[in-house]
Amino acid sequence: MHSTTTPTLPAAASAAPTSAKGRRPEADAPVRWGIWAGFAIMLLVAPLVWSSSLAQTLLSQIGIAIIACLAYNILLGQGGMLSFGHAVYSGLGAYLAIHTLNAVAAGTWALPVSLVPLVGGMAGLFFAALLGYVTTRKSGTTFAMITLGMGELVWSMSLMLPEFFGGEGGVSGNRAVGAPMMGLSFGPQLQVYYLIALYCLVCTAAMYALTRTPLGRMLNAVRDNPERVEYIGYSTRHVRYLAFMISGLFMGIAGGLGALQFEIVTAEVVGTGRSGAYLLFVFLGGTATFHGPLIGAVLMVLALVLLSELTPAWLLYLGLIFLAMVMYLPGGLASAIDMLRQQWAGGGLRRLWRHHLAVLAAAVPPALGLSALIEMTYHRQLNGALDPSLPFFGLRLDISVPAHWASAVLLLTIGAAVLRLACRAAVQARSVAYPTKTQEAS
């Protein structure tokens, strides 16, 4: 007989794994639970702090946008798949949800209103499985172009099938149907908000859990090195397909919640503009971190609802902000926040905070100058014949006075030069505070 012995693991291998920062995972567990508890408490008390009807509507839209942006980031941030037509799945989920709501109102279906968003989720999953079977056969630029074609295809169908899509007027419904469940009719906006908040919390937790699973890790590997994934025996197409369907599920839930929130669904929800908004604001928030899309979701609602009311040039401002982020902060706002947090933890922020404030202060004059030029140009084209003057941060600008144009140009040019000097000083201070290995060796 041959005796067998169990190999003894080295002490380093048998020890519990540690995180990248040197801490064991169990040591980070209380921090994670504290963050999730804080997130839940924030969702609970937010409508009590901002109790107006407008604020509760904005909070409801932010909850929906959080689900949609996180779902989109499953493709873009975690899987490296750039989609130009992902609003199709939230839009089709919204249409199926509003038709289900009307069926409940007609007595055809006996379904609680609180479960209608799950119908939208099932619709998003179905169409993601159907269209994604073709879409995920390719990757990279080809994948992006296919998703753009799919989006245009569904949007054109919305004009050809008015029986389902409702034509230009869309499909409307009434969320306060059926007998109240536990005293909830979902007629008041506050009740709808808490329903959206519950879905937001559960869906956010589920999508975070996905990042901790083997599928989530393999999706990151497909993003970073697909050739090596194929080499070790995994199918990159199958991984992309599964991620695409999961993303479609959560996009459909977001669409179903949107149908309950607005009680009307139009062809706009499947258009390219909505898909572009998801891409734009997820990128602005940051695709490399899980909390980046949450920041992007808040920015999306504030920009589409509030900024559009402040100025007719809001799309131009968004384009300029997106251009600046791509050039100078490609990691999004989340990367900037993480950088400041790391500087604070390392003590470097105490040496650099003056330079950060100097850069922010130097950015104000050129921003005001550029904004004045934009506002005067738009006012000249739209309302210049009626009234040459326009309000601007407590001042009155007159498009017929050359000095006002010259002042804006002067503020922009001089401010840009001062900002450039402040940025150079901040970069030099950062290089002193955080020297590279080459600098340390020299």
C-alpha positions as CSV (number, residue, x, y, z in Angstrom):
1,M,0.0,0.0,0.0
2,H,1.1,3.5,-0.7
3,S,0.7,6.0,2.1
4,T,-0.7,9.3,1.3
5,T,0.0,12.5,3.2
6,T,-1.8,15.7,3.1
7,P,0.6,18.5,1.9
8,T,1.1,21.2,4.4
9,L,0.4,24.7,3.3
10,P,3.0,27.4,4.0
11,A,2.1,29.8,6.7
12,A,1.7,32.6,4.2
13,A,-0.6,30.6,2.0
14,S,-2.7,29.3,4.8
15,A,-3.2,32.7,6.3
16,A,-6.4,34.6,5.6
17,P,-6.2,36.7,2.5
18,T,-5.6,40.4,2.8
19,S,-6.9,43.3,0.8
20,A,-4.8,45.5,-1.4
21,K,-4.4,48.0,1.5
22,G,-3.1,45.3,3.8
23,R,-6.3,44.8,5.8
24,R,-8.1,41.5,6.0
25,P,-11.5,41.4,4.3
26,E,-13.3,40.7,7.6
27,A,-11.8,44.0,8.9
28,D,-13.5,45.9,6.1
29,A,-16.9,44.2,6.7
30,P,-18.1,46.7,9.4
31,V,-17.2,49.6,7.1
32,R,-19.2,48.1,4.2
33,W,-22.2,47.4,6.5
34,G,-21.9,51.0,7.8
35,I,-22.0,52.4,4.3
36,W,-25.0,50.3,3.3
37,A,-26.8,51.3,6.5
38,G,-26.1,55.0,5.8
39,F,-27.4,54.5,2.2
40,A,-30.6,53.0,3.5
41,I,-31.1,55.7,6.1
42,M,-30.4,58.4,3.5
43,L,-33.1,56.9,1.3
44,L,-35.5,56.8,4.3
45,V,-35.1,60.4,5.5
46,A,-34.5,62.2,2.2
47,P,-38.2,63.0,1.6
48,L,-38.6,64.1,5.2
49,V,-35.7,66.7,4.7
50,W,-36.9,67.8,1.2
51,S,-40.6,67.5,1.6
52,S,-41.9,69.6,-1.2
53,S,-43.6,68.0,-4.2
54,L,-40.9,69.0,-6.6
55,A,-38.2,67.6,-4.3
56,Q,-39.9,64.3,-3.8
57,T,-40.4,64.0,-7.6
58,L,-36.7,64.7,-8.1
59,L,-35.7,62.2,-5.5
60,S,-37.9,59.6,-7.2
61,Q,-36.3,60.2,-10.5
62,I,-32.8,60.0,-8.9
63,G,-33.7,56.6,-7.5
64,I,-34.8,55.4,-10.9
65,A,-31.7,56.9,-12.5
66,I,-29.4,55.1,-10.0
67,I,-30.8,51.7,-11.0
68,A,-30.5,52.5,-14.7
69,C,-26.9,54.0,-14.4
70,L,-25.7,51.1,-12.4
71,A,-27.2,48.6,-14.8
72,Y,-25.5,50.4,-17.7
73,N,-22.2,50.4,-15.9
74,I,-22.4,46.5,-15.7
75,L,-21.6,46.8,-19.5
76,L,-19.4,49.9,-19.7
77,G,-17.4,49.9,-16.5
78,Q,-17.3,46.3,-15.5
79,G,-17.4,44.6,-18.9
80,G,-15.8,47.3,-21.2
81,M,-18.8,47.1,-23.6
82,L,-19.8,50.5,-25.0
83,S,-23.5,50.5,-25.8
84,F,-25.2,53.2,-27.8
85,G,-28.7,51.8,-27.5
86,H,-29.2,50.4,-24.0
87,A,-32.2,52.6,-23.4
88,V,-34.1,50.1,-25.5
89,Y,-34.4,47.7,-22.6
90,S,-35.5,50.2,-20.0
91,G,-37.9,51.7,-22.6
92,L,-39.4,48.3,-23.6
93,G,-39.7,47.5,-19.9
94,A,-41.6,50.7,-19.3
95,Y,-44.0,49.9,-22.2
96,L,-44.7,46.4,-20.8
97,A,-45.2,47.9,-17.4
98,I,-47.7,50.5,-18.5
99,H,-49.6,47.9,-20.5
100,T,-49.6,45.7,-17.4
101,L,-50.9,48.6,-15.3
102,N,-53.7,49.2,-17.8
103,A,-54.6,45.5,-17.7
104,V,-54.7,45.6,-13.9
105,A,-57.0,48.6,-14.2
106,A,-59.3,46.8,-16.7
107,G,-59.5,43.7,-14.3
108,T,-57.7,41.4,-16.8
109,W,-54.8,40.8,-14.4
110,A,-54.9,40.6,-10.6
111,L,-51.4,42.0,-9.9
112,P,-50.4,44.4,-7.1
113,V,-49.1,47.7,-8.4
114,S,-45.9,47.3,-6.4
115,L,-45.0,44.3,-8.5
116,V,-45.5,46.0,-11.9
117,P,-41.8,47.1,-12.1
118,L,-40.9,43.4,-12.0
119,V,-42.9,42.9,-15.2
120,G,-40.7,45.6,-16.7
121,G,-37.7,43.8,-15.4
122,M,-38.8,40.5,-17.0
123,A,-39.5,42.4,-20.3
124,G,-36.0,43.9,-20.2
125,L,-34.5,40.5,-19.5
126,F,-36.4,38.9,-22.4
127,F,-35.5,41.5,-24.9
128,A,-31.9,41.6,-23.7
129,A,-31.7,37.8,-24.2
130,L,-33.3,38.1,-27.6
131,L,-31.3,41.0,-29.0
132,G,-28.2,40.4,-27.0
133,Y,-27.8,36.9,-28.6
134,V,-26.8,38.8,-31.8
135,T,-25.2,41.9,-30.2
136,T,-22.7,40.1,-27.9
137,R,-21.3,38.0,-30.7
138,K,-18.9,40.8,-31.3
139,S,-17.0,43.2,-29.0
140,G,-15.3,46.5,-29.2
141,T,-16.3,49.0,-31.9
142,T,-18.4,46.4,-33.7
143,F,-20.5,45.8,-30.5
144,A,-21.0,49.5,-30.2
145,M,-22.2,49.9,-33.7
146,I,-24.6,46.9,-33.4
147,T,-26.1,48.4,-30.3
148,L,-26.6,51.7,-32.1
149,G,-28.4,49.9,-34.9
150,M,-30.6,48.0,-32.5
151,G,-31.5,51.2,-30.8
152,E,-32.5,52.8,-34.1
153,L,-34.4,49.7,-35.1
154,V,-36.6,49.7,-32.0
155,W,-37.1,53.5,-32.2
156,S,-38.3,53.3,-35.8
157,M,-40.6,50.5,-34.8
158,S,-42.1,52.8,-32.2
159,L,-43.4,54.9,-35.0
160,M,-44.6,52.0,-37.1
161,L,-46.5,50.2,-34.4
162,P,-48.8,52.7,-32.7
163,E,-51.0,49.9,-31.3
164,F,-48.2,49.0,-28.9
165,F,-46.2,52.2,-28.6
166,G,-49.1,54.6,-28.7
167,G,-47.8,56.8,-31.5
168,E,-46.6,60.3,-30.7
169,G,-48.9,60.5,-27.6
170,G,-47.5,57.4,-26.0
171,V,-49.4,55.1,-23.6
172,S,-50.8,56.5,-20.4
173,G,-52.1,54.7,-17.3
174,N,-53.2,55.2,-13.7
175,R,-51.0,53.8,-10.9
176,A,-53.7,54.2,-8.2
177,V,-55.7,51.2,-9.4
178,G,-57.1,48.2,-7.5
179,A,-57.7,47.9,-3.8
180,P,-55.1,49.5,-1.5
181,M,-52.5,47.1,-0.2
182,M,-51.7,47.7,3.5
183,G,-53.2,51.1,3.1
184,L,-51.0,52.0,0.1
185,S,-52.7,53.2,-3.0
186,F,-49.5,54.7,-4.6
187,G,-51.4,57.7,-5.5
188,P,-49.5,60.2,-3.3
189,Q,-46.0,60.9,-4.5
190,L,-44.5,60.0,-1.1
191,Q,-45.7,56.5,-1.4
192,V,-44.3,56.1,-4.9
193,Y,-41.0,57.5,-3.7
194,Y,-40.7,54.9,-0.9
195,L,-41.6,52.1,-3.4
196,I,-38.8,53.4,-5.7
197,A,-36.4,53.7,-2.8
198,L,-37.0,50.1,-1.8
199,Y,-36.4,48.9,-5.4
200,C,-33.3,51.2,-5.5
201,L,-31.8,49.7,-2.3
202,V,-32.5,46.1,-3.3
203,C,-31.3,46.5,-6.9
204,T,-28.2,48.4,-5.8
205,A,-27.3,45.7,-3.3
206,A,-27.9,43.0,-5.9
207,M,-25.7,44.7,-8.5
208,Y,-22.9,45.2,-5.9
209,A,-23.2,41.5,-5.0
210,L,-22.7,40.7,-8.7
211,T,-19.3,42.4,-8.6
212,R,-18.2,40.1,-5.8
213,T,-19.2,36.9,-7.7
214,P,-17.0,34.8,-10.0
215,L,-19.2,36.0,-12.9
216,G,-18.4,39.6,-12.0
217,R,-14.7,38.9,-11.7
218,M,-14.7,37.1,-15.0
219,L,-16.5,40.0,-16.6
220,N,-13.6,42.2,-15.4
221,A,-11.2,39.8,-16.9
222,V,-13.0,39.9,-20.2
223,R,-12.7,43.7,-20.1
224,D,-9.0,43.7,-19.3
225,N,-7.6,40.6,-21.2
226,P,-10.2,38.7,-23.3
227,E,-7.4,36.7,-25.1
228,R,-6.2,35.2,-21.8
229,V,-9.8,34.4,-20.7
230,E,-10.2,32.4,-23.9
231,Y,-6.9,30.8,-23.4
232,I,-7.9,29.4,-19.9
233,G,-11.1,27.9,-21.3
234,Y,-13.8,30.5,-20.8
235,S,-16.0,31.8,-23.5
236,T,-15.9,35.6,-23.6
237,R,-19.1,35.7,-25.6
238,H,-21.0,33.8,-23.0
239,V,-19.7,36.0,-20.2
240,R,-20.8,39.1,-22.2
241,Y,-24.1,37.6,-23.0
242,L,-24.9,36.8,-19.3
243,A,-23.8,40.3,-18.3
244,F,-26.0,41.8,-21.0
245,M,-29.0,39.9,-19.8
246,I,-28.5,40.9,-16.2
247,S,-28.1,44.5,-17.2
248,G,-31.3,44.3,-19.3
249,L,-33.1,42.9,-16.2
250,F,-32.2,45.9,-14.1
251,M,-32.8,48.4,-16.9
252,G,-36.3,46.9,-17.3
253,I,-37.0,47.4,-13.6
254,A,-35.9,51.0,-13.9
255,G,-38.2,51.5,-16.9
256,G,-41.1,49.9,-14.9
257,L,-40.5,52.3,-12.1
258,G,-40.4,55.2,-14.5
259,A,-43.8,54.1,-15.9
260,L,-45.3,54.2,-12.4
261,Q,-43.6,57.6,-11.6
262,F,-44.8,59.4,-14.7
263,E,-47.9,57.3,-15.6
264,I,-47.1,57.8,-19.3
265,V,-44.6,56.2,-21.6
266,T,-43.6,57.8,-25.0
267,A,-41.2,56.8,-27.8
268,E,-38.6,59.0,-26.2
269,V,-37.7,56.3,-23.7
270,V,-36.3,54.1,-26.4
271,G,-34.5,56.8,-28.4
272,T,-30.9,57.4,-28.9
273,G,-31.0,60.5,-26.7
274,R,-31.9,58.5,-23.6
275,S,-29.1,56.0,-24.4
276,G,-26.6,58.9,-24.9
277,A,-27.7,60.4,-21.5
278,Y,-26.9,57.1,-19.7
279,L,-23.5,57.0,-21.4
280,L,-22.7,60.7,-20.7
281,F,-23.6,60.8,-17.0
282,V,-22.2,57.3,-16.2
283,F,-18.9,58.5,-17.6
284,L,-19.1,61.8,-15.7
285,G,-19.7,60.0,-12.5
286,G,-17.0,57.5,-13.1
287,T,-17.0,54.0,-14.6
288,A,-14.1,52.6,-12.7
289,T,-15.8,52.5,-9.3
290,F,-19.2,51.2,-8.1
291,H,-20.3,54.5,-6.7
292,G,-19.4,56.5,-9.8
293,P,-22.7,55.8,-11.5
294,L,-24.6,56.9,-8.4
295,I,-22.9,60.3,-8.7
296,G,-23.8,60.3,-12.4
297,A,-27.4,59.5,-11.7
298,V,-27.8,62.5,-9.4
299,L,-26.1,64.7,-12.0
300,M,-28.3,63.4,-14.8
301,V,-31.6,64.3,-13.0
302,L,-30.3,67.7,-11.9
303,A,-29.1,68.5,-15.4
304,L,-32.1,67.2,-17.3
305,V,-34.7,68.8,-14.9
306,L,-33.1,71.8,-13.2
307,L,-30.3,72.9,-15.6
308,S,-32.7,72.8,-18.6
309,E,-35.0,75.2,-16.8
310,L,-32.2,77.7,-16.0
311,T,-30.7,78.2,-19.5
312,P,-31.6,77.2,-23.1
313,A,-27.9,76.4,-23.7
314,W,-27.8,73.5,-21.2
315,L,-26.9,71.0,-23.8
316,L,-23.9,73.1,-24.8
317,Y,-22.8,73.3,-21.2
318,L,-23.1,69.5,-20.8
319,G,-21.0,69.0,-24.0
320,L,-18.3,71.3,-22.7
321,I,-18.2,69.6,-19.3
322,F,-18.0,66.2,-20.9
323,L,-15.1,67.4,-23.1
324,A,-13.3,68.8,-20.1
325,M,-13.8,65.6,-18.2
326,V,-12.5,63.4,-21.1
327,M,-9.4,65.6,-21.4
328,Y,-8.5,66.3,-17.8
329,L,-10.4,63.8,-15.6
330,P,-11.1,60.6,-17.5
331,G,-11.9,58.7,-14.3
332,G,-14.9,60.9,-13.6
333,L,-15.9,62.7,-10.4
334,A,-15.6,59.4,-8.4
335,S,-11.8,59.3,-9.2
336,A,-11.4,62.9,-8.0
337,I,-13.2,62.1,-4.8
338,D,-11.1,58.9,-4.3
339,M,-7.9,60.9,-4.9
340,L,-8.9,63.5,-2.3
341,R,-9.8,60.8,0.1
342,Q,-6.4,59.1,-0.4
343,Q,-4.6,62.4,0.1
344,W,-6.5,63.0,3.3
345,A,-5.6,59.5,4.6
346,G,-2.0,60.0,3.6
347,G,-1.7,63.5,5.1
348,G,-0.9,65.0,1.7
349,L,-4.1,67.1,1.6
350,R,-2.8,69.2,4.4
351,R,0.0,70.3,2.1
352,L,-2.1,70.6,-1.1
353,W,-5.4,72.0,0.0
354,R,-4.3,75.6,-0.7
355,H,-3.4,74.6,-4.2
356,H,-6.7,72.9,-4.7
357,L,-8.6,76.0,-3.5
358,A,-6.4,78.2,-5.8
359,V,-7.3,76.1,-8.8
360,L,-11.0,76.2,-8.0
361,A,-10.9,80.0,-7.4
362,A,-8.9,80.5,-10.6
363,A,-11.5,78.5,-12.6
364,V,-14.4,80.8,-11.6
365,P,-13.5,83.9,-13.8
366,P,-12.9,82.0,-17.1
367,A,-16.1,80.0,-16.4
368,L,-18.1,83.2,-15.9
369,G,-16.6,84.8,-19.0
370,L,-17.4,81.8,-21.2
371,S,-20.9,81.5,-19.7
372,A,-21.5,85.2,-20.4
373,L,-20.5,84.7,-24.0
374,I,-22.7,81.7,-24.4
375,E,-25.7,83.3,-22.8
376,M,-25.4,86.5,-24.8
377,T,-25.0,84.5,-28.1
378,Y,-28.1,82.5,-27.3
379,H,-30.1,85.5,-26.3
380,R,-29.1,87.3,-29.5
381,Q,-30.3,84.4,-31.6
382,L,-33.6,83.7,-29.7
383,N,-34.7,86.9,-28.0
384,G,-32.4,89.7,-29.2
385,A,-35.1,91.4,-31.3
386,L,-37.5,91.6,-28.3
387,D,-35.1,92.8,-25.5
388,P,-31.3,93.3,-25.9
389,S,-30.7,92.8,-22.2
390,L,-30.6,89.7,-20.1
391,P,-30.0,88.8,-16.4
392,F,-26.8,87.1,-15.5
393,F,-25.9,86.4,-11.9
394,G,-27.5,89.6,-10.6
395,L,-26.2,91.7,-13.5
396,R,-27.8,93.0,-16.7
397,L,-25.9,92.2,-19.8
398,D,-26.8,94.1,-23.0
399,I,-25.9,92.4,-26.3
400,S,-26.0,95.8,-28.1
401,V,-23.2,97.2,-26.0
402,P,-19.7,96.1,-27.3
403,A,-18.1,96.7,-23.9
404,H,-20.1,93.8,-22.5
405,W,-18.8,91.5,-25.1
406,A,-15.3,92.7,-24.7
407,S,-15.5,92.3,-20.9
408,A,-16.6,88.7,-21.3
409,V,-13.8,88.0,-23.7
410,L,-11.2,89.7,-21.4
411,L,-12.5,87.8,-18.4
412,L,-12.2,84.5,-20.3
413,T,-8.7,85.0,-21.7
414,I,-7.1,86.5,-18.6
415,G,-8.9,84.0,-16.3
416,A,-7.7,81.1,-18.5
417,A,-4.1,82.3,-18.2
418,V,-4.4,82.6,-14.5
419,L,-6.0,79.1,-14.3
420,R,-3.2,77.6,-16.3
421,L,-0.6,79.1,-13.9
422,A,-2.6,77.8,-10.9
423,C,-2.8,74.3,-12.4
424,R,1.0,74.3,-13.0
425,A,1.7,75.3,-9.4
426,A,-0.7,72.5,-8.2
427,V,1.0,69.9,-10.3
428,Q,4.5,71.0,-9.1
429,A,3.3,70.9,-5.5
430,R,1.8,67.4,-6.0
431,S,5.1,66.1,-7.5
432,V,6.9,67.4,-4.4
433,A,4.4,65.8,-2.0
434,Y,4.2,62.5,-4.0
435,P,7.5,62.0,-5.7
436,T,7.8,59.2,-8.2
437,K,10.4,56.4,-7.9
438,T,12.6,58.1,-10.5
439,Q,12.6,61.4,-8.6
440,E,13.3,59.6,-5.4
441,A,16.3,57.8,-6.9
442,S,17.7,61.0,-8.3
